[in-house]
Amino acid sequence: MKKFLRPALAVLAVAGVIAFKHWRAEPPGPAAAKASHGRYVVPAGATAFTFGRLSFTACELAQPRTSATTAAFCAPFEVPENWDAPDGRKIALRLALVASAEPADDDFVVMLAGGPGQSAIDNWPQVASAFAPAAKRRHVLLLDQRGTGQSHPLTCKGADNEMLEGFDLDKLRATTRSCLEQVSRDADPRYYTTTMAVRDLEALREALGSPRFDLVGISYGTRVAQQYLKRHPDGVRSVVLDSPAPNDLAIGGEFARNLDDALKAQFALCTQEAACAKAFGDPYASLRALRDTLRAQPREVSYPDPATFAPARQRLDDYGLTGLVRLYAYMPETAALIPLAVREAAAGNFAPLMGQLVMISQAASELAGNGMQLSVLCAEDVDRIAPDPRDADTLLGTSLTQIFQAQCAIWPHGTRPADFTAPTTGDTPVLVLAGELDPVTPPRYGEAIVPHLSNARLIVAKGQSHNVIGRGCIPKLVGRFLDTLAPRELDASCVDAFGPTPAFLDYNGAAP
């Protein structure tokens, strides 16, 4: 479950500014929840300090593919690779703390990244603004989950980008075997699961002196948050679940259905608007027709490289098309480009679509060759995926299910607790966020989670897709929630101003 997509960041920044104009100040709400202060003070101008057993020193967090950095404090943190054999191999996890702007409360905000496979530290610059109100007087902890980022990563060299290489299960099996051979030299993939990551997180809390955590899970990170709350409820002050997956969801099992539902809903908005309907007719039917054309006859496409503008040439088939559409559906701004790219390709101009595919595949490269993703999926999900004949008629079909099953037939399987798929329960304050048009974690997932929690609320952002924590007024709502711990008393009327992004009629944008 991918998080923010780098090719769309410029568009997202503009959209965020526009959306904030619709926000209006909340009327006075419930009094702020009682907070404790003073245990975790970072002295002014400090370059080093100790919290609990952890010694932090000033560091700079690099932002991938840029020269920008974020000031933070880093500390060494080591855990057993196998918590059930604590005297065995140890692994170093990368830990960073972003200090609060004001004297800090004693609870810590913990950002749990998506994927599975994403680095919390590498992705922090993309989400930092969304956390600003919540982190104003709280330190933020960024822990690269084991197997990701710089936390003993299960990275495989030479992994192909499947969207550009095409659908080839035999080649995929060979690549998976090669990846397993590489990572097995200094890691046992069975121990890079959500369950082990939860134990790491609790060890971190204990090392800090046992503060309480405000968990903010994004996409796959919502699984980590729910599993942690289930195992360690006393260590959790509050939880935010952005684009959540219920515990009983087998990741990948509903991807095809969810994508079709989201695309049909998005395209229905086009057919209901005169200029869009005139320009594109039935976008879903056109997309399926283009897929069938590329399946029957893949094309060699000449296009200018989107980064260098140098002439390039690349094969495009139906697998690449559906991969692009799936990832573009994650954000309303990129989803708005799909009908135009499909129309251009149907008319013989494949260059815009190919350029977009290359950009999105480069952004997705973070997860390419990441064995941690397989360690999670093979231990927790794939054995629960049942083939659904109805998927054969969807845009994606059964390709992703086949990919996961082929890889997990090779990859070593860890274990999961017997109650892993049971709902998380309790009275911890929980705020659940969902996008109306999310193609991977639709609002019904949030609706399935909330009834099991006695102090929870679901907010659905109209017209939005995957990951909504940075949209419009939602950062301020999250900050207010952490202050009050009263999700049901939040005035979320500002979200009523949200809406879909109109489809681009041409490369100048939507209809005026």
N, C-alpha and C positions, 0 to 999 in steps of 0.2 A: 504494500500500500504506500505509494509514493507520497511525499510531502510536497512543498512548494517547488515549482518547476522553474529552473533558472532562465530558460528562454523567455519567459513571460514576466520577468521581474520588472522591467521598465513599464510595461502596461499596468502591472499590479500597483506600482507606486502611484501612478496617475489616478487609478481607480480608487485607491485608498483616500487620496486627498478629496476627491469628489464625494465619496461616501461620508466622510466626516462632516461635511456641510449639512447633512441631514440630521446630525445628532443634536439633541437639545438637552439642556441640563436636567439631571434628575431632580425631582423634588426631594426634600429631606426624607430620608428613609430611616430604617431602624438604626439604633445606636451601634457604633462600631463594637465588634466583639472584643471582649477583654483580651489584651495582649500583654505579654511579658517582655521586658527589655533588659539589656545590660549584660547578658551572658556572652554575646557574640559581637563585640564592638571591634571594628577595624580602626585602629588609631589613625588620626589624620596624618597623611604623609608617610604612612608605614610602608615598608618594602618587605616586611616579614612579620608573621605572627603565628600563634598556635591556637587552634580550636580543638579541644579534647586532646586526642593523641596525634593529631595531624598538624604538620608544620607547613604553612603556606608561605610562598615567596612570590614576589611580583613577576608576572609573565605577560607575554603578548600572544593573543590567539590570532593566528593568521586566517584570513578569509580566502578560501581556495579560488584560484584564477584571478586574484587581484593582489595589489600591494597593500590593501587596507588591513589593519589589525584592530583588535579589541583589547583594552587593558583589563587584566584579570589577575587572579592569584592562583597558583598551581601548587599541588601537593602530591607527593608520591603516595600511591595506594596499591597495596598488593593483596591478592586473595588466592586461596587454593583453586587450581583448575577444577578439581573435583572436591566439592565441599564434604562429601562423605569419606574422603581420604585426605584429611587436612595436612598430613605430613608428606604428601606427594608434591608434584610439580606446582610451582607458584607462577602466577601471571600478574603482570603489572597493568593496572587500569589507569587511563588518563583521566584526571580529575581537575576541574577548574571551578573557581568561585568568582562570580561577578558581584562586586560589592554594591550595596544599596547606596542611593544618593543621599539618604537621610539616616539618622541613627536607627539601627535595625531592630525590628522585633526578633524574638528568639526562634521563630519558625523560619524554615528555609523553603523557598520555591525550588522545586526539582522539575526540570524540563525533561520529559521522556520522549525521545525522537521516534520517528516512524520507520517505515521500511517493510519488514524487518531488515536491518542492515545499515541504517543511517547513523552517522556520527552526531551526537548532540552538540559537541563543540564546533564542528565544522558548519553545522546548520544554524548555530546561534545568531550570526549576523543577519540571517534572513528573517528571523522571528523576533529579534530583540525589541523592535518597536511595539509589537503586540503585547509584550510582557511589561512595558514601561510602567503603566499604572500599578500593576500587581507588585512590581519590584521596587517601587519608589522607596519603601522602607523595609524591604526584605532582601537578604542576599539570595542570589540564584546559584544553585549547584548544577553543574554540567558534568555528567559522568558518561564517557563513551562506554556504552554497553559492551560487555566482553564480546570479542570477535569483530568489533567495528572500530572505525577511526584509528586511533593509536592505542587501543586496548587489546593487545595481542590479536591483531586482525587476522581473520581467516581469508586472506587475499590470495587470489590465484593469478599468476602472470599468464598472459597470452589468451585470456578469455575473450571470445568474440562477442560483438554486439549483435544479439539475435535479430533485432528488428531490421538490421541491414544485411545480415547473412542469410535470412530465410529460415523456413521451418524444416529442419532436418534432424529427426530424432536420433539417427545413428551417430551423426556428428556430435550432437548434444551429449550422448552417452560417453563418447570418447573424451569430450571436454570435461565432463563431470569426473571421470576416472582420473584424468590428469590433475584436476583441482584437488581431489582427495589425496592423491599421492603427495602433492606439494604441501598441503596444510598438515598432513599427518606427521611430517618431519619434526614438528615442535608443538603439536596440539592434538588433542583427542576431540574430534567434532561432536561427540556425544554430549559434551558438557557445555555447549554454547547455546543453551535454551533459555526460554523465559524464566523457568523455575530457578535456574542457577543465577540468572541476572537479579532476580528478586532477593536471593540470599546475599548477593554482592551489595545491593542497595541497603539492606538491613545492617550489614557489616559496616557500611559507611556511616549510617546513622549512629551506631554504637561508638565508632571511632571518634565521632564529633562530640560525644557526650550525651547522646540520646535526645536531641531536640525532636520536635514534631515537624513533619513534612507537609507542605502543600504540593501535592502531585499534580502536574499538568501534563497529561498524556495526549499526544498527537498521533492519530491514525493507529498504527501498530502499538505505539506507546500507551494507548488506552488499555491494551491487554496487560501490559506490564503493571499499570496503575491498579487495575482491578485485582490482579493476582497478588500484588503487594498488600492492598487493603484487606484482602481475604486472609492473608497470613499474619499481618502485623497491624491490626486496626488501632492499637494503642499508639503507634508511631505516626499516625496520619491525622492531621488537623483538618484538611479539606482536600477535595479532588475536583479537577476540571478534566472532562473527557471531551476532546474535540475530534469529531468524526469517529465515533467509537465502534468497536467490534464487540458484540456480546461474547461471553466466555464460551458459549456452546457453538459459536460460528467456526466452521472449518474454512480457514482462509483459502480462497481460490475456488471454493465450491459453487459460489453464486456470482462470480465475476461476469460471466456471459450474460446472465439474466439482468444483473444490475446495470450493466453498460447499456443494453438495449432499452431498458426502462428510462434511463436518464436521457439518452439521445432522442427517443421518441417524444419525451416531455419537452426537451429543448427545441426540437424541430417543430413541434406543434405550435410553439409561440411564433415561429416564422410564418407558418401557413395561415395564422390568424391575423397577420399584418399584411396589408395590401401590397406594399412595395416589396416586401420580402417574398411573399408568395409569387408575385410576378417575376421576380428575379430568379427564384430557385425551384418553384413548383413544390414537389414533395422531396425534401432533402434526404429523408431516410431511404426512400425508394432509389434515389439517384446514387446514394452511397453504396447500397447493396449491388446496384448494377455495375458500378465501377469496380467493386470487389470481385464480382464474377468475371469481369473483363480481364482484370489483372491475374486472376487465378488461371484463366484459360491461356493467357498470353502475357507473361511478365514483360516489362519494357526496360530497355537501356535508356536512361534519361541523362541528357546533358544539362548542366545547371551551373550557376556561379556558386562557389563555396560560400556559405552564409557568413563565415568569419573572415576569409581572406579575399573573397570575390574572384579567386582564381578559377579558371574553367575546370570542371570536374565531371565525372561520369559515373553513374551508379545504377545497379539493377534495382528495379522496383517491382514487387509482387504483392499479392493480396495480403500476405502476412505483415509486410512492412506497412501497408495502408492501415490495417486494423490496429497495429501497434501504435501508430501515430494518433489515430482517432481516439483510442482508449486513453492515452496520456493527455491529449488535448482536452478531453472531456473533464479532466480534473479541475480545470479553472474556467469560469464563465468567459473570461477574456479570450482564451485560446479556443474554447468551444465555439465562440462566435465566428471563428475563421473557417470552420469546417465546411459549411455549405459552399463558400466561395472557392476554396481549394478544390473541392470535388467537382464543381461546375467547370473550372478551368481545366482540370485533368480530363474530364469527359469530352472537352472540346479539343483535346490534343496537346494542351499546355501543361505538362507534368512538372515543369521546373519549380513553381511555387510550392507544390506539395512535397517535392523531393528535398528542397531546401529546408522546409519545416521538419521533415523526418530526420534529416541529418542533425539539425539543432537539438531536437528532442532526444535523439539517441545519445548525443554527447552529454546532455544533462543527466540521462539515466545511467551513464557509465559508472556512476558512483556505486551502483549495486551490481554491476556486471562483474562476475568473478568473485563475488562475496559469498564465501561458503557459510557464513553465519546464518544467512537467510535460509539455506537448506537445512542447517541444524535445527532451526526453529520449526520450519514447515514439516520436515520429515518426522519430528518427534511429536508434534502437537496437532497436525492438521490432515496430512495426506491420507492417512488410514481411515479418516472419517469422511472423505470425499466419495460420494456415490455417483457414478455416471448418470447423467440425466439426459434421456433421449431428446428432450425438448431443446437442449442447448444446440443441437445440430442445426437448427434453423435460425440461430442468432448470428449476429455479425462475427463474434469471436469463435463461435462453434465450440468444439471440445479441445482446441489446441492447447490451452493453458493447463487443463486437467491432464492431458497426455504428457506435457512437459514435466509437471510436478511428479507424476507417477513414475516416469522414466528415470528421473534423477534420484528419487527416493528409493528406487530399487537398488541403487548403488551406494548411496550415502549412509553412513552409520546412523542408527537411530538412538537418541537419548530416550529418557522416560518422562512421563508427566504424572503428577499426583492423581489419585483416584477421583478426587473432587474437582479436577481442573476445569471441567466444562460446566460445573454447577454455578448458578448465579452468585454474584457477590451481594451480600446483604449487610444490613446494619443501619445505624443512624448518623454516620459521618456525613457532613454537608457535602453534597455532590452537585456540580453544575454540568449538564450535558449539552453540547453544542452540535448541531447538524446542519448540513446544507440541503436545501430542498431538492437540488438536482445532482446530488452526489452520485457518481457512477460506480463507487466501490463500497461505501458505507452509508447507505441511504437512511433517511430519518427513522424508518421502522426498526433499525437496530437500536437507536436511542430509546425508542418506545418500548423495546423489549427489556432494556436495562433498568429504567426508572422505577417500575412497579416493585422491584425487589429492595429498593432503598427507601427508608422512611423519611429521609430529609433531602430529596433530590428533585431536580427540575430539568426539563428539556426545553431548549430554545432552538427553534428551526429558523434559519435565515433564508428568506424567500429568494429564489433566483440564484442562489449560491451553490457551489459545488463542494469539493473536498477541502477540508481545513479552513475553518472560518474564523479562527481566533483573532486574526489580524484585520478583519473586515469592519469598516465603519466604526460604530460605537462599541463593538464587542470588547475591545481591550479595556474600556472603562467599566463595562459591566463585570468583567472578570476581576478587575481591581476592587470594585465595590463588593463583589461576592467574598473575596478574601478578607476584606475589612469587617464584614457583617456576619458572615457564615449563615446567611439567611437566604437561600436560593429562591424560595417561593415568594419572598417579599421584594425581590428586585423589580424595579420599574424598567421593563424591557421594551417599552413602547417605541423606543428609537429604532428597533429592528423592523418595525412596520414599514419604514421608508425603504427597506431593501427591495431590490427587484432584479430581474434578469438583465444580462447584457445583450442588446440587440445584435443580430447577425450582421456581419460586415457585408454590405452590398457590393462594394469594390474595395480597393486597397486604401481608399481615403476614409473608410469607416461605414457606419450604419446610416440609414436615412435620417435627414435632419428632423 
